[in-house]
Amino acid sequence: MDPLMLLCKLTEEAGELAEAVLVERGFKPHKTLEPDAALGEAADVLMCLLLVLCRLHPERSPEQIAAQLAGRMDDKLARYVARQPRTAAD
């Protein structure tokens, strides 16, 4: 897929994620979605990002890129969690 079209698709999916969040949080009471709609839309956003990365690194398989991305996300998540203030329940 053309890189410009990938970016357009990414923008479209991000908009769908935003709408799912708005519906889930009650800002669009006239709309209903599946309970985990935001998770599904987030997966679509991540898939578009993976396709962009595949275009940037054609020498790597989508599986390799996904594994590398997952590893980096694990590292970033661990750092984020470590920075969060402790609560009384902890």
N, C-alpha and C positions, 0 to 999 in steps of 0.2 A: 504494500500500500504506500502511496505517495506520502512523504513526511508531512506535508501541509495537511493532507486529509487526516493523518494520524493525530495531529494537533487539534484539528477541528473535532474529531471524534472524542479526544480527551476532554475538550471543553464541554461537549455535549454530555458526556458521562458525569463530569463534575457537577453540571447543572442538575442532572437527575439525582445525584447524591444530595445536593443541597435541598432539592424539593422533598426528598424522602425524610431528611432531618426536620425540615419545617413541618411536615405532616405529623411526624412522630412527636414533636414537641408541642403540637396543638396550634400552630400558627396558621394552619389551613384546615379548619374544622369541617369544611365542606368536602374534603377529600379523604379517602381511606386507602390504605396500602396494606400489604402483608406485614405481619409483625416484625420480620427481619429484613424489610425492604432496604434499609440503609446499608446493612451488611452486604447485600447483593449488589447494590450500586457501588459500594466501595470496592468490591471485587472487580467490577467492570472498569473502574478507574485504574486500579492496579494492573489489570490486563492491558489497558491502553499504554500505560507507562512501560510495561514489559515489551510491547511491540515497538515503542520508540527506541528503547535500549537495544533491541535486536537489530534495528536499522543502523544504529551507531556502531555496533560491534557484530558485523555479519560473520566474523570468524568464530563466534561462540554460538552454541545451541541455545534455544530458549530455556531449556532445562538448566544449563550452566549459569545463565544469567539469573534465572529465578533463584537458584541455590546461593549464588553470590549475594544477591539482593536480600535474601532471607537472613543470611549471616550478618550482613551489615545492619539490618533492622533489629536483629537480636541484640547486637552490641549497643545500638542507639536506645533501644527500649530499656536495657539494663541501666544505662547511664541516666535516663529519664526517671526511672523508678527510684534509683538511689538518691536523686535530688529532691524527691517529694518529702514534705514534712510528715513526721510520724503522727498518728492519731492515738487516742486513748485505747482504741480497740486493738492496736498493734501490740 
